[in-house]
Amino acid sequence: MKDILEKAAQIRLVVFDVDGVLTDGSLFIGDDGQEYKAFHSRDGLGMKMLHRSGVEIGIITARSSEVVRHRMASLDIEHVYQGRLEKRPAFEDLVAKLGLAPEQTAYVGDDVVDLPVLRRAGLAIAVADAHPLVKQHAHWQTPHPGGRGAARDVCELIMEAQGTLEAQLRRFLS
């Protein structure tokens, strides 16, 4: 765990996949074609706290949907790449845009389409219910499954490693 905390202490950008990471992977599509997704509220708060602590947050997802645009806007996440089946070019673009080294990045994924980015990020994270190959290539696995607190696990790990978690939580105790 010491190695993971050392890697987490260097992180300046966390990139999340959406389906299977920020959601449980279920896709609800109405008769009218409207897509619905369920996001965990604690994940959203964790992402807000992490961003307030000075870490950038990005989203790279293979699918495109208005619900993702709305959710990310509500969390004030500006780095959103949708419709990117090949995720590595979007990751490289974001890293270059922010002037970061790959070692300063973490990526959170759940399925094989995430492997090209996971293998490039400084801290590769698989959600608890990720595909076995993704788990094999991850540095760390979240205690919770995708859409059920996994993003919060990641945020708290990084804030703990960087010494910012207590200050973020203290805001709610005063």
C-alpha positions as CSV (number, residue, x, y, z in Angstrom):
1,M,0.0,0.0,0.0
2,K,3.0,2.3,0.6
3,D,3.8,2.2,-3.1
4,I,0.2,3.1,-4.0
5,L,0.2,6.1,-1.6
6,E,3.5,7.3,-3.1
7,K,2.0,7.2,-6.6
8,A,-1.2,8.8,-5.4
9,A,0.7,11.7,-3.7
10,Q,2.0,12.7,-7.2
11,I,-1.4,12.8,-8.9
12,R,-2.5,16.2,-10.4
13,L,-5.2,14.7,-12.7
14,V,-7.7,11.9,-12.3
15,V,-9.6,10.7,-15.3
16,F,-12.7,8.6,-14.9
17,D,-14.5,6.3,-17.4
18,V,-18.3,6.6,-17.0
19,D,-20.2,3.4,-17.7
20,G,-19.1,0.8,-15.2
21,V,-17.1,3.4,-13.1
22,L,-19.3,6.4,-12.4
23,T,-22.3,4.1,-13.0
24,D,-22.9,0.4,-12.4
25,G,-22.8,-0.1,-16.2
26,S,-26.5,-0.5,-16.6
27,L,-28.0,1.4,-19.6
28,F,-31.6,2.4,-19.3
29,I,-33.1,3.5,-22.7
30,G,-36.7,4.6,-22.9
31,D,-39.1,3.9,-25.8
32,D,-38.2,7.4,-27.1
33,G,-34.5,6.6,-27.2
34,Q,-33.7,8.7,-24.2
35,E,-30.8,7.3,-22.2
36,Y,-30.8,7.3,-18.4
37,K,-28.0,6.5,-16.0
38,A,-27.7,6.4,-12.2
39,F,-24.8,8.1,-10.5
40,H,-23.9,7.7,-6.8
41,S,-24.2,11.0,-4.9
42,R,-21.2,10.2,-2.7
43,D,-19.0,9.8,-5.8
44,G,-20.0,13.3,-6.9
45,L,-19.2,14.8,-3.6
46,G,-15.9,13.0,-3.6
47,M,-15.1,14.4,-7.0
48,K,-16.0,17.9,-5.8
49,M,-13.8,17.6,-2.7
50,L,-10.9,16.3,-4.8
51,H,-11.2,19.1,-7.3
52,R,-11.3,21.7,-4.4
53,S,-8.1,20.2,-3.1
54,G,-6.4,21.1,-6.3
55,V,-6.6,18.0,-8.4
56,E,-8.0,18.3,-12.0
57,I,-10.7,15.8,-13.0
58,G,-11.4,14.5,-16.5
59,I,-13.9,12.2,-18.1
60,I,-13.3,10.0,-21.1
61,T,-16.1,7.8,-22.2
62,A,-16.8,5.7,-25.3
63,R,-20.5,6.6,-25.4
64,S,-22.1,10.0,-25.8
65,S,-25.1,11.2,-23.9
66,E,-26.7,14.3,-22.7
67,V,-27.1,12.8,-19.2
68,V,-23.3,12.7,-18.8
69,R,-23.0,16.3,-20.1
70,H,-25.6,17.4,-17.5
71,R,-24.0,15.4,-14.6
72,M,-20.5,16.6,-15.3
73,A,-21.8,20.2,-15.6
74,S,-23.5,19.9,-12.2
75,L,-20.1,18.8,-10.8
76,D,-18.2,21.7,-12.6
77,I,-16.1,19.2,-14.5
78,E,-14.8,20.9,-17.6
79,H,-12.6,18.2,-19.1
80,V,-15.2,15.9,-20.7
81,Y,-14.5,13.7,-23.7
82,Q,-17.5,11.8,-25.0
83,G,-17.8,9.4,-27.9
84,R,-14.1,8.2,-27.6
85,L,-14.0,4.5,-28.2
86,E,-10.2,4.9,-28.6
87,K,-9.5,6.7,-25.3
88,R,-5.8,7.1,-25.4
89,P,-5.7,10.0,-27.9
90,A,-8.2,12.0,-25.7
91,F,-6.0,11.1,-22.6
92,E,-2.8,12.3,-24.4
93,D,-4.6,15.5,-25.5
94,L,-5.8,16.3,-21.9
95,V,-2.4,15.6,-20.4
96,A,-0.7,17.8,-22.9
97,K,-3.3,20.6,-22.5
98,L,-2.7,20.6,-18.7
99,G,1.1,20.3,-19.1
100,L,1.4,17.2,-17.0
101,A,3.6,14.1,-17.2
102,P,1.8,10.7,-17.3
103,E,3.1,9.9,-13.8
104,Q,1.0,12.8,-12.5
105,T,-2.2,11.1,-13.8
106,A,-4.5,8.5,-12.5
107,Y,-7.1,6.6,-14.6
108,V,-10.1,4.7,-13.3
109,G,-11.6,2.0,-15.6
110,D,-13.5,-1.2,-15.6
111,D,-13.3,-2.8,-19.1
112,V,-10.8,-3.7,-21.8
113,V,-11.4,-0.5,-23.7
114,D,-9.7,1.3,-20.8
115,L,-6.5,-0.7,-21.0
116,P,-4.6,1.6,-23.4
117,V,-5.0,4.5,-20.9
118,L,-4.6,2.4,-17.8
119,R,-1.3,1.2,-19.1
120,R,-0.1,4.8,-19.7
121,A,-1.3,6.5,-16.4
122,G,0.9,6.9,-13.4
123,L,-1.7,5.3,-11.2
124,A,-3.9,2.7,-12.9
125,I,-7.1,2.0,-10.9
126,A,-9.7,-0.7,-11.5
127,V,-13.1,-0.7,-9.9
128,A,-13.9,-3.7,-7.7
129,D,-16.1,-5.4,-10.4
130,A,-13.8,-4.6,-13.3
131,H,-13.0,-7.2,-16.0
132,P,-10.2,-9.5,-14.8
133,L,-7.7,-8.2,-17.4
134,V,-8.2,-4.7,-16.2
135,K,-7.6,-5.8,-12.6
136,Q,-4.4,-7.5,-13.8
137,H,-3.1,-4.3,-15.2
138,A,-4.2,-2.0,-12.3
139,H,-1.9,-0.8,-9.5
140,W,-4.9,-0.6,-7.2
141,Q,-8.5,-1.8,-7.0
142,T,-11.3,0.1,-5.3
143,P,-13.2,-1.5,-2.4
144,H,-16.5,-0.6,-4.0
145,P,-17.9,-1.5,-7.4
146,G,-18.5,1.0,-10.2
147,G,-21.4,3.3,-9.6
148,R,-21.5,2.3,-5.9
149,G,-18.8,4.4,-4.3
150,A,-15.7,3.5,-6.4
151,A,-15.1,7.1,-7.5
152,R,-15.3,8.2,-3.8
153,D,-12.7,5.5,-2.9
154,V,-10.4,6.9,-5.5
155,C,-10.9,10.5,-4.4
156,E,-10.3,9.8,-0.8
157,L,-7.2,7.7,-1.5
158,I,-5.6,10.6,-3.4
159,M,-6.6,13.2,-0.8
160,E,-5.3,11.0,2.0
161,A,-2.0,10.5,0.2
162,Q,-1.7,14.3,-0.5
163,G,-2.7,15.3,3.1
164,T,-5.9,17.1,2.0
165,L,-8.7,14.7,3.1
166,E,-9.0,15.9,6.7
167,A,-9.3,19.5,5.6
168,Q,-12.0,18.6,3.1
169,L,-14.0,16.6,5.6
170,R,-13.5,19.2,8.4
171,R,-15.6,21.6,6.3
172,F,-18.7,19.5,7.2
173,L,-18.0,19.4,10.9
174,S,-18.1,23.1,11.6
